[in-house]
Amino acid sequence: MEIHCEGDSKRRLFYFLGTDEQAIIDVVSNRSNSQRQQIKAAFKTMYGKDLIKDLKSELSGNMEELILALFMPSTYYDAWSLRHAMKGAGTQESVLIEILCTRTNQEIKEIVHCYRSEFGRDIEHDIRADTSGHFERLLVSMCQGNRDENPTVDFQKAQQDAQRLHQAGEGKLGTDESCFNMILATRSFPQLKATVEAYSQIANRDLLSSIGREFSGNVERGLKAIVQCALNRPAFFAERLHHAMKGAGTDDSTLVRIIVTRSEIDLVQIKQLFTQMYQKTLGTMISSDTSGDYKRLLLAIVGH
């Protein structure tokens, strides 16, 4: 027994998590996030060492990013991803959109709180410093976590909102951006779905293509993400995953982030839609785009 306690980090890890990489993959992929938090606490109790630091010393590259993501509490991982997207030179706007435009009010409020308690920073302040214009306003609206969440749809209001969106965009010269922001930031997702349906009857084209004609750049991508989430959130993530892997090179950070953050929410539906949308399974695409333990762990999470 003594040898395990005195040994290097690898010996400690293998004693604790299993004998080899495959054992670690099995342990990590077959546990929920809350169970992984318990594993972390047990490790610290047994060894007086931080499991994450030990893992970091043994891992590198994509495998390190994936394992660290899996061992972060879900809210912390979202907050950490946002902080990372705004830290240093350049901003990864796609990460801000992917998280802030798709989470529930409860999730947003927890992320904002965690961002302050863990990083000692105000997320709204960071967003204002890192973005500008209509995109900044959209993200500030999103991080209020104040969207209406009443599941009942008011079809009359959907008609009125559709009319207003049409008048604010296609129906006039120039675009009234604040009208789009107000409706897309405050209405519940089921309400927005009804609005999208009413809009295509009024405008003879769908709201997504109108947004494409009226807006450009990050604000266009943000508004579209909200509409896509209202219509079908798993399809939005399936499209993001496909985009991360198609063409030359893989956007591994996006691949890791979506698979880890959705694994206990809607990954089953994302997989189904992925197959319908792209005529190949998510697992097949991951297999051809990744390799080694990283590939094995991703596939174990995806259940391929």
Buried (B, 14 or more C-beta within 10 A) or exposed (E): EEEEEEEEBEEBBBBBBBEEBEEBBBBBBEBEBEEBBEBBEEBEEBBEEEBBEBBBEBBEEBBBBBBBBBBBBBBBBBBBBBBEBBEEEEBBBBBBBBBBBBBEBEBBBBBBBBBEEEBEBEBBEBBBEBBEEBBBBBBBBBBBBEBBEEEEBBEEBBBBBBBBBBEBBBBEEEBBBEBBBBBBBBBBBBBBBBBBBBBBEBBEBBBBEBBBEBBEEBBBBBBBBBBBBBBBBBBBBBBBBBEBBEEEEBBBBBBBBBBBBBBEBBBEBBBBBBBEEBEEBBBBBBBEBBEEBBBBBBBBBBEB
